[in-house]
């Protein structure tokens, strides 16, 4: 399940990266704006620009590695 892994990664990177969740079912216009086609989706932004995205279930270790590597897809 993604929420526990997401929370673990957010805790591990506290102070280094900001994590936020978006419910694309409750806010479909945001899903459309960001081109969300599959859930779960992780998107990384820097300076307002999307740096990369990953879809599917991802372990907390993979999330932290991806973010610390610069979130390149």
Secondary structure as GFF3:
##gff-version 3
##sequence-region A 1 73
A	DSSP	alpha_helix	2	12	.	.	.	ID=ss1
A	DSSP	alpha_helix	28	33	.	.	.	ID=ss2
A	DSSP	beta_strand	41	46	.	.	.	ID=ss3
A	DSSP	beta_strand	49	55	.	.	.	ID=ss4
A	DSSP	alpha_helix	60	68	.	.	.	ID=ss5
###
